[in-house]
């Protein structure tokens, strides 16, 4: 079976026809006039609006005007810039990410796969080069406006999972957020599972529990011995016996020197070290 032919993506100049559409954005109804073919080539959403479903390639005879009163002016300006240049602006500060997230949400709502990819790459680049992680506010905003299969949601959750797993403690605001949002906590665990971490590198609480159990048994045995009048610990008893034996040996050494034997029972000769000699006079 022959491979399915992929249609060639048209060059920009081929999409800049004389057919235009009017778009009104935001509460102030900011007016934009954009090329209809360009919009429809990039977005399945706009393609459904401005083209009829019955006749492929024919323009819809209906209105060429659409409004987006809930969208903000700045993200839409970024969208228009991307539409004609396929470029996403590089953020200079963390606050610039706000407009990029809104731009990304436009990509999801308007079904523009290439815009979604470009914004994802830019956001990923920002967190990597600044060695930072998404803040709780950013994550909550994306969660409130995306579905479970959203690539941006997965990116933020995986980044947060790494941050929490490598910190020595749990930040208070994240602790409260995870208690309130069970789905976010579950998604973080799923992100960690996707790492395929070597089990040998993860602390095993079961082993620690076994150690504690052994300690409990040891304490119980010592308590039982004490009740029966047996020394608290056999090790301590042996230590006392060893001390007594050492003291007896030292007494024999002194006695041997006093009798003029000239040798110590511990193997130290009277000629080995003057400081170890015992004066018998």
C-alpha angles and dihedrals in degrees: 000000000000118000115261111260114242113216115242115252107244121239119248095253090056090058098048097090126153091262108106136178132208118229125185118200135193134352090305092054094234105202121230126179111202137173110266098209091051092052093047093047092054101036131049087197095059091039090061092047100048101032128061117242093220101057116040115223095012120121119242111254090216130091120319091204129095134169133211105189093167095057123092122239098233098052090047090051087054089050092054090048091052092045092061099033106023088227129128116207115247110241116241096192136021091254089063089068090074093072091043091056089051089049089052091051089053088055092054095044094046094041098239106156096183092053091050091053094046094051092045091053091050095048091046090050091051096053092043098049094043091044090228136127132227114276122235092252092056093048093049091049093052091045091054093053105037140061129242093267095052111132091213091053090051091049094052095043093050090049092050091047090057092047094051094043093053099043120095091226143021114258111236096235091051091047091055093043094052091049090054098040109049093174091059090052091050092049091051090053090049090051090053091049089054090062091073091216119196105258090218090064093057120084111248112221090194090067091052089050090054091054091051090049091053090051090052091052091049093051090048092051092050091050090051092051091050092053090053093049093251116140113272094248132012090217091057090049091052090049091054091049091050090051092051091049091050091051092051091050091051090053091052091051093054091046091050092053092047089056090054098249090140093214135089120225089229090064099257112130124215086242097052101077128001091210091060094054119111115217108230094189 
